[in-house]
Amino acid sequence: MDKIAERLKRIKTGKILDVATGGGQFVNLLMNSLGKYDKIIGIDTNKKAAQAFETNFKDKPVEFQNKDAYKIDFDDESFDMVSISNSLHHFEDIDKILSEMKRVLKKDGYFIISEMHCEKGQTETQKTHILLHHWWASVDSRLGIYHEETLKKEAIKQLIEELDLKEREFFDYTHQIEDPKDPKLTEYLLNSIDPYVNRISEHKDFEMLKQTGNELKERLKNIGYSSASLVFVIGKK
Ligand SMILES: C[S@@+](CC[C@H](N)C(=O)[O-])C[C@H]1O[C@@H](n2cnc3c(N)ncnc32)[C@H](O)[C@@H]1O
């Protein structure tokens, strides 16, 4: 993250909107990396995110709002920066999300996109993340939750080209994990598999996806896990 962190350090901005913010993992990265910011608003449809924000960002200029990214009801040109991380593949109409984000961004404001991808050439431990992610997407789809498999790098770049941002900078990033079999992380991931698939216990594909979940557990134990590579883009409106 060195090059990206270095670049973010040189950005001094004001009000930020983080779309599909989840528990605020990306908000945390922005807070710790930007040269200056005034306030960050994170939006997500998952109400549980509110609790995570309260715990993680107590006394910080950070706020959670329960909003649907398809209907961002903020005024035109009301943010100095907009961001979205690891969420493009959660939307059926990605263009709509990106154009809404551009609408609320001020002229010359920063647009940041960070998205993991499933491009070939990643290590066996990274493939564990990609396979796990594909499995999460399969389970979510059975619940009617839109969740695509991770996008190809070129598809992400194409979406960004179409946004027509100025001064685009692309970074390829791979997180260097010290121990792909880190006991704490492995235990956390192993314990997350059954509850994840049990959400579809009534579905006809339950046994099949449970079996894949068990294979993933073996893979986590034998091969290990590290984060998939991602594309990080900074541009201006
Ligand atoms: C993989 S998480 C990404 C969380 C965070 N941005 C990160 O980088 O770790 C994807 C998030 O998209 C959210 N999401 C899905 N559909 C949404 C929608 N229509 N509006 C807002 N958020 C949505 C989910 O609730 C989830 O928190």
PDBQT file of the ligand as one rigid body, heavy atoms in Angstrom, charges set to zero:
ROOT
HETATM    1  C1  LIG A 301     -17.936  -6.385   0.394  1.00  0.00    +0.000 C 
HETATM    2  S1  LIG A 301     -18.803  -5.148   1.241  1.00  0.00    +0.000 S 
HETATM    3  C2  LIG A 301     -17.636  -3.800   1.104  1.00  0.00    +0.000 C 
HETATM    4  C3  LIG A 301     -17.488  -3.045   2.367  1.00  0.00    +0.000 C 
HETATM    5  C4  LIG A 301     -16.392  -1.976   2.405  1.00  0.00    +0.000 C 
HETATM    6  N1  LIG A 301     -16.618  -0.948   1.407  1.00  0.00    +0.000 N 
HETATM    7  C5  LIG A 301     -15.017  -2.560   2.256  1.00  0.00    +0.000 C 
HETATM    8  O1  LIG A 301     -14.247  -2.102   1.414  1.00  0.00    +0.000 OA
HETATM    9  O2  LIG A 301     -14.666  -3.486   3.000  1.00  0.00    +0.000 OA
HETATM   10  C6  LIG A 301     -20.103  -4.662   0.135  1.00  0.00    +0.000 C 
HETATM   11  C7  LIG A 301     -21.122  -3.769   0.777  1.00  0.00    +0.000 C 
HETATM   12  O3  LIG A 301     -22.073  -3.323  -0.211  1.00  0.00    +0.000 OA
HETATM   13  C8  LIG A 301     -23.280  -3.072   0.489  1.00  0.00    +0.000 C 
HETATM   14  N2  LIG A 301     -24.404  -2.883  -0.447  1.00  0.00    +0.000 N 
HETATM   15  C9  LIG A 301     -24.957  -3.792  -1.277  1.00  0.00    +0.000 A 
HETATM   16  N3  LIG A 301     -25.992  -3.241  -1.969  1.00  0.00    +0.000 NA
HETATM   17  C10 LIG A 301     -26.103  -1.944  -1.558  1.00  0.00    +0.000 A 
HETATM   18  C11 LIG A 301     -26.946  -0.850  -1.922  1.00  0.00    +0.000 A 
HETATM   19  N4  LIG A 301     -27.925  -1.000  -2.840  1.00  0.00    +0.000 N 
HETATM   20  N5  LIG A 301     -26.748   0.343  -1.336  1.00  0.00    +0.000 NA
HETATM   21  C12 LIG A 301     -25.764   0.511  -0.399  1.00  0.00    +0.000 A 
HETATM   22  N6  LIG A 301     -24.922  -0.495  -0.017  1.00  0.00    +0.000 NA
HETATM   23  C13 LIG A 301     -25.074  -1.713  -0.586  1.00  0.00    +0.000 A 
HETATM   24  C14 LIG A 301     -23.404  -4.302   1.385  1.00  0.00    +0.000 C 
HETATM   25  O4  LIG A 301     -24.346  -4.115   2.425  1.00  0.00    +0.000 OA
HETATM   26  C15 LIG A 301     -21.953  -4.440   1.868  1.00  0.00    +0.000 C 
HETATM   27  O5  LIG A 301     -21.747  -3.785   3.091  1.00  0.00    +0.000 OA
ENDROOT
TORSDOF 0
